[in-house]
Amino acid sequence: MQELKVGVVGCGRWGTNFIRVLPSIEGCKLLGVVDTDPRSARKFARGDVKAFDNAEKMVKSLKLDAVVIATPATKHRDVTIKCLKAGAHVFIEKPLATTEKECIEMDKAAKKAKKVLMVGHIFHYNRGVQKMKSIVDSGEIGDMRYMYCVRTNLGPIRDDVSVLWDLAAHDVSMMMHLVGEVPAEVTASGQSYLRRDIADVAFGTLFFKKRNIMGHLQVSWLDPHKVRSLTIIGTDKMAVFDDVNTQEPIRIFNRGVMQDKVYDDFGHFQMVLRDGDIMIPHVVLAEPLRAEAVHFLQCVRNNEKPVTGAEHGTDVVKVLLGLDESLRTRGKPVKIKGA
């Protein structure tokens, strides 16, 4: 297997996770780390790993094949384009950028350099979500009617983006993946309790017009309960994914509402509730971060298109921008361009 030389840009929470995971992957050699705080980078400079204060310098000096960028989202565009021009394939933590224009520029730069650009929408690589996708696609729950996600906890509170960009990015990406389309319209409401103009609690609704599916999300940094759940309501059954439950992450409920004809002269129908068994599928969990890193390196090695490439990353950003706009106008519906 061709050994790939890799560096990490950003030694914060996510960067630290990649610094831990990358050396454990066969055919991957971590050689460099970058951080704006030299002390943070030097903490990981040991053995073959060297610390740098500049991403472009690191790529050129070490002749890296690829970099993982885990900097604040506002810096994604500049760092990504510099690394691409320096000759490295790029994996970038979500969101891809903070504007649609930046996303397009990054995608163009990757295509011009003939390099892989992948976005870290980690739940695509979560085996629980993958199982939910297979359940939906198999038709086991019937036609999807609606779904909702809850992602709450007390912190961690970020300074660079709102709770929508931090947490709802996961749910927007998951919903689009499960439905197979970009929502045509979104609405949102929320509040900034801790700091002015940075929402720390938000509720959003995504309308998938082609399949007449509605998705709802709730995100908060100010909640006493850590909840990471996805519920899908189908015409035949209902399915729930609980990311906090590592033993039984998925449950399928044989429950629903059906029309039963009342045989009288008028042919009336009545609604009948159906309540059946609960099935718990067996899901062998694995670390999603490692799975997405392996996928990225495979795409680099084989010149393949990533599952969460720039196109998907751009669509997520467009939806987040729409949710942001709706939040600012206290729930006014916003149409998503190109959906």
C-alpha positions as CSV (number, residue, x, y, z in Angstrom):
1,M,0.0,0.0,0.0
2,Q,1.3,3.4,-1.0
3,E,2.2,5.4,2.2
4,L,0.6,8.8,2.4
5,K,2.3,11.7,4.2
6,V,-0.2,13.7,6.1
7,G,-0.3,16.9,8.2
8,V,-2.9,18.4,10.5
9,V,-3.8,22.1,10.5
10,G,-5.3,23.2,13.8
11,C,-4.6,21.6,17.2
12,G,-7.9,22.3,18.9
13,R,-10.5,19.7,19.9
14,W,-11.0,18.2,16.4
15,G,-7.4,18.6,15.3
16,T,-6.3,16.7,18.4
17,N,-8.7,13.8,17.5
18,F,-7.2,13.5,14.1
19,I,-3.6,13.6,15.5
20,R,-4.7,10.6,17.6
21,V,-6.4,8.7,14.8
22,L,-4.3,9.2,11.7
23,P,-1.1,7.3,13.0
24,S,-3.3,4.2,13.6
25,I,-4.3,3.9,10.0
26,E,-2.3,1.6,7.8
27,G,-0.5,3.5,5.0
28,C,-0.8,6.9,6.7
29,K,2.2,8.7,8.2
30,L,1.6,11.8,10.3
31,L,4.5,14.1,9.7
32,G,3.4,17.7,10.6
33,V,1.1,19.8,12.8
34,V,0.2,23.5,12.5
35,D,-1.4,25.9,15.0
36,T,-1.5,29.7,15.4
37,D,-0.4,29.1,19.0
38,P,3.2,27.6,18.7
39,R,2.9,26.0,22.1
40,S,-0.1,23.9,21.0
41,A,1.7,22.7,17.9
42,R,4.9,21.8,19.9
43,K,2.9,19.6,22.2
44,F,2.5,17.1,19.4
45,A,6.0,17.5,17.9
46,R,7.6,14.2,18.7
47,G,9.4,11.5,16.7
48,D,8.8,12.1,13.0
49,V,6.1,14.8,13.7
50,K,7.3,18.4,13.3
51,A,5.6,21.6,14.4
52,F,5.0,24.5,12.0
53,D,3.3,27.9,12.3
54,N,2.2,28.0,8.6
55,A,0.2,25.3,6.7
56,E,1.7,26.1,3.2
57,K,5.2,26.0,4.6
58,M,4.4,22.6,6.2
59,V,3.1,21.1,2.9
60,K,6.0,22.2,0.9
61,S,8.7,21.5,3.4
62,L,7.5,17.9,4.1
63,K,6.2,17.3,0.6
64,L,2.9,16.2,2.1
65,D,0.3,14.2,0.1
66,A,-2.7,15.5,2.2
67,V,-3.7,17.7,5.0
68,V,-6.6,17.7,7.5
69,I,-7.8,21.2,8.3
70,A,-9.5,21.7,11.7
71,T,-9.4,25.5,12.0
72,P,-12.3,27.9,12.7
73,A,-14.7,28.0,9.7
74,T,-13.9,31.6,8.9
75,K,-10.4,30.6,8.0
76,H,-11.2,27.5,5.9
77,R,-11.2,29.2,2.5
78,D,-7.7,30.7,2.7
79,V,-6.0,27.8,4.3
80,T,-7.6,25.3,1.9
81,I,-6.7,27.1,-1.2
82,K,-3.1,27.6,-0.1
83,C,-2.7,23.9,0.7
84,L,-4.3,22.9,-2.6
85,K,-1.9,25.1,-4.5
86,A,1.0,23.8,-2.5
87,G,0.1,20.3,-3.8
88,A,-1.9,18.6,-1.0
89,H,-5.3,16.9,-1.1
90,V,-7.5,18.4,1.6
91,F,-9.9,17.1,4.2
92,I,-11.7,19.9,6.0
93,E,-13.9,19.8,9.1
94,K,-17.5,20.9,8.6
95,P,-18.7,23.4,7.6
96,L,-16.9,23.7,4.3
97,A,-17.0,27.5,4.6
98,T,-19.2,30.3,5.9
99,T,-20.4,31.6,2.5
100,E,-21.5,30.0,-0.8
101,K,-19.0,32.1,-2.7
102,E,-16.1,30.7,-0.6
103,C,-17.4,27.1,-1.1
104,I,-17.4,27.6,-4.9
105,E,-13.9,29.1,-4.8
106,M,-12.6,26.2,-2.9
107,D,-14.2,23.6,-5.2
108,K,-12.8,25.4,-8.2
109,A,-9.3,25.4,-6.7
110,A,-9.5,21.7,-5.9
111,K,-10.6,20.9,-9.5
112,K,-7.9,23.1,-10.9
113,A,-5.2,21.4,-8.8
114,K,-6.8,18.0,-9.5
115,K,-6.9,17.2,-5.8
116,V,-9.5,15.6,-3.5
117,L,-11.5,18.1,-1.4
118,M,-13.6,16.3,1.3
119,V,-15.7,17.8,4.0
120,G,-16.0,16.1,7.5
121,H,-19.7,15.5,7.7
122,I,-19.0,12.7,10.2
123,F,-22.4,11.2,10.5
124,H,-22.3,9.8,7.0
125,Y,-19.6,7.5,8.4
126,N,-21.5,6.6,11.5
127,R,-22.7,3.0,11.3
128,G,-25.9,3.9,13.1
129,V,-26.8,6.5,10.4
130,Q,-25.7,4.1,7.7
131,K,-28.1,1.5,9.1
132,M,-30.9,4.1,9.2
133,K,-30.2,4.9,5.6
134,S,-30.4,1.2,4.6
135,I,-33.7,0.9,6.6
136,V,-35.2,3.9,4.7
137,D,-33.9,2.8,1.3
138,S,-35.2,-0.8,1.8
139,G,-38.7,0.4,2.2
140,E,-39.1,-1.3,5.5
141,I,-40.8,1.8,7.1
142,G,-42.8,2.5,4.0
143,D,-42.7,6.0,2.6
144,M,-41.0,8.6,4.8
145,R,-43.5,11.2,6.1
146,Y,-41.3,13.4,8.3
147,M,-38.3,13.2,10.6
148,Y,-36.8,15.2,13.5
149,C,-33.4,15.6,15.1
150,V,-32.6,16.7,18.7
151,R,-29.0,17.7,19.4
152,T,-28.7,19.4,22.8
153,N,-26.3,19.6,25.7
154,L,-24.8,22.1,28.2
155,G,-22.0,23.4,26.0
156,P,-19.4,23.3,24.7
157,I,-20.0,26.9,23.7
158,R,-18.1,28.2,20.7
159,D,-17.0,31.7,19.8
160,D,-16.6,31.5,16.1
161,V,-20.0,30.2,15.0
162,S,-23.6,30.0,16.2
163,V,-25.2,26.8,17.5
164,L,-26.8,26.4,14.0
165,W,-23.4,26.2,12.3
166,D,-21.9,24.1,15.1
167,L,-24.6,21.5,15.7
168,A,-27.3,21.8,13.1
169,A,-24.7,21.3,10.3
170,H,-24.8,17.6,11.4
171,D,-28.6,17.3,11.2
172,V,-28.9,19.2,7.9
173,S,-26.3,16.9,6.3
174,M,-28.0,13.8,7.7
175,M,-31.4,14.8,6.6
176,M,-30.3,15.5,3.0
177,H,-28.5,12.2,3.0
178,L,-31.5,10.3,4.1
179,V,-34.0,12.0,1.8
180,G,-31.7,12.3,-1.2
181,E,-32.4,15.9,-2.0
182,V,-31.7,19.5,-0.9
183,P,-34.6,21.2,0.9
184,A,-36.4,23.8,-1.2
185,E,-37.4,26.0,1.7
186,V,-36.4,26.4,5.4
187,T,-37.5,28.3,8.4
188,A,-35.8,28.9,11.8
189,S,-36.3,30.6,15.1
190,G,-33.9,30.9,18.0
191,Q,-32.4,33.2,20.7
192,S,-29.0,34.6,21.8
193,Y,-29.0,34.3,25.5
194,L,-25.3,34.3,26.3
195,R,-23.9,36.7,23.7
196,R,-25.4,39.2,21.3
197,D,-26.0,38.0,17.8
198,I,-24.7,34.4,18.4
199,A,-27.6,32.1,18.7
200,D,-27.1,29.4,21.4
201,V,-30.5,27.8,21.0
202,A,-32.4,27.3,17.7
203,F,-35.2,25.3,16.0
204,G,-35.3,24.8,12.3
205,T,-37.6,23.2,9.7
206,L,-36.6,21.9,6.3
207,F,-39.1,21.3,3.6
208,F,-38.2,18.7,1.0
209,K,-40.8,19.5,-1.7
210,K,-40.0,16.8,-4.2
211,R,-40.9,14.0,-1.8
212,N,-43.2,16.1,0.4
213,I,-41.1,15.3,3.5
214,M,-40.6,17.7,6.4
215,G,-37.5,17.7,8.7
216,H,-37.3,19.4,12.0
217,L,-34.3,20.1,14.2
218,Q,-33.6,21.3,17.7
219,V,-30.1,22.4,18.7
220,S,-28.9,24.0,22.0
221,W,-25.8,24.7,24.0
222,L,-28.1,25.5,27.0
223,D,-29.8,22.2,27.9
224,P,-29.5,19.9,31.0
225,H,-29.7,16.8,28.8
226,K,-27.2,15.5,26.3
227,V,-29.4,14.2,23.5
228,R,-28.3,13.1,20.0
229,S,-31.3,11.5,18.4
230,L,-32.9,11.1,15.0
231,T,-36.5,9.9,14.6
232,I,-38.1,8.9,11.2
233,I,-41.8,8.5,10.8
234,G,-42.9,6.3,7.9
235,T,-46.2,5.2,6.5
236,D,-45.7,1.6,7.8
237,K,-43.1,1.9,10.7
238,M,-41.0,4.3,12.7
239,A,-37.3,4.2,13.4
240,V,-35.2,6.0,16.1
241,F,-31.4,6.4,16.2
242,D,-30.0,7.3,19.6
243,D,-26.3,8.2,19.2
244,V,-25.9,8.3,23.0
245,N,-27.0,4.7,23.4
246,T,-24.0,2.6,22.4
247,Q,-25.7,-0.8,23.2
248,E,-29.0,-0.4,21.3
249,P,-28.6,2.6,19.1
250,I,-31.5,1.8,16.7
251,R,-35.1,0.8,17.4
252,I,-37.8,0.1,14.8
253,F,-41.4,0.5,16.0
254,N,-44.1,-1.4,14.2
255,R,-46.6,1.4,14.8
256,G,-48.6,3.7,12.6
257,V,-51.9,5.1,11.5
258,M,-54.0,3.5,8.8
259,Q,-57.4,4.1,7.1
260,D,-60.0,1.5,7.8
261,K,-63.2,1.6,5.8
262,V,-66.4,1.9,7.7
263,Y,-68.9,-0.1,5.7
264,D,-72.0,2.0,5.5
265,D,-74.0,3.6,2.8
266,F,-71.5,6.5,2.6
267,G,-68.2,4.5,2.4
268,H,-66.7,6.4,5.3
269,F,-63.1,5.8,6.5
270,Q,-61.8,6.0,10.0
271,M,-58.3,6.3,11.3
272,V,-57.0,3.3,13.1
273,L,-53.9,3.3,15.3
274,R,-51.6,0.3,14.9
275,D,-49.3,-0.6,17.8
276,G,-47.0,-3.6,17.2
277,D,-43.6,-5.0,18.3
278,I,-40.3,-3.1,18.7
279,M,-37.3,-4.5,16.8
280,I,-33.7,-3.7,17.8
281,P,-31.4,-4.4,14.9
282,H,-27.8,-5.4,15.7
283,V,-25.4,-2.6,14.8
284,V,-21.6,-3.1,15.3
285,L,-20.4,0.4,16.1
286,A,-17.0,1.7,15.1
287,E,-15.4,5.2,15.5
288,P,-16.9,7.4,12.8
289,L,-13.8,9.8,12.8
290,R,-11.5,6.9,11.9
291,A,-13.9,5.7,9.2
292,E,-14.1,9.1,7.5
293,A,-10.3,9.5,7.7
294,V,-9.9,6.0,6.1
295,H,-12.4,7.0,3.4
296,F,-10.5,10.3,2.7
297,L,-7.1,8.5,2.4
298,Q,-8.7,5.9,0.1
299,C,-10.1,8.7,-2.2
300,V,-6.6,10.3,-2.3
301,R,-4.9,7.0,-3.0
302,N,-7.4,5.9,-5.7
303,N,-8.4,9.3,-7.1
304,E,-12.0,8.7,-6.1
305,K,-14.8,11.2,-5.4
306,P,-15.6,11.4,-1.7
307,V,-19.1,10.7,-0.3
308,T,-19.1,14.1,1.3
309,G,-17.3,16.2,-1.3
310,A,-17.5,19.9,-2.0
311,E,-20.9,19.6,-3.7
312,H,-22.5,18.2,-0.6
313,G,-20.6,20.6,1.6
314,T,-21.8,23.6,-0.4
315,D,-25.4,22.4,-0.2
316,V,-25.2,22.2,3.6
317,V,-23.7,25.7,3.7
318,K,-26.6,27.0,1.5
319,V,-29.1,25.5,3.9
320,L,-27.3,26.9,7.0
321,L,-27.3,30.3,5.4
322,G,-31.0,30.0,4.7
323,L,-31.7,29.0,8.3
324,D,-29.6,31.9,9.5
325,E,-31.5,34.4,7.4
326,S,-34.9,33.0,8.6
327,L,-33.7,33.2,12.2
328,R,-32.8,36.8,11.8
329,T,-36.3,37.6,10.4
330,R,-38.0,35.6,13.2
331,G,-39.1,32.6,11.1
332,K,-39.7,34.0,7.6
333,P,-39.5,31.2,5.1
334,V,-36.3,31.2,2.9
335,K,-36.0,29.5,-0.4
336,I,-32.8,27.5,-1.1
337,K,-31.2,28.4,-4.4
338,G,-30.9,25.6,-6.8
339,A,-33.0,23.1,-4.8
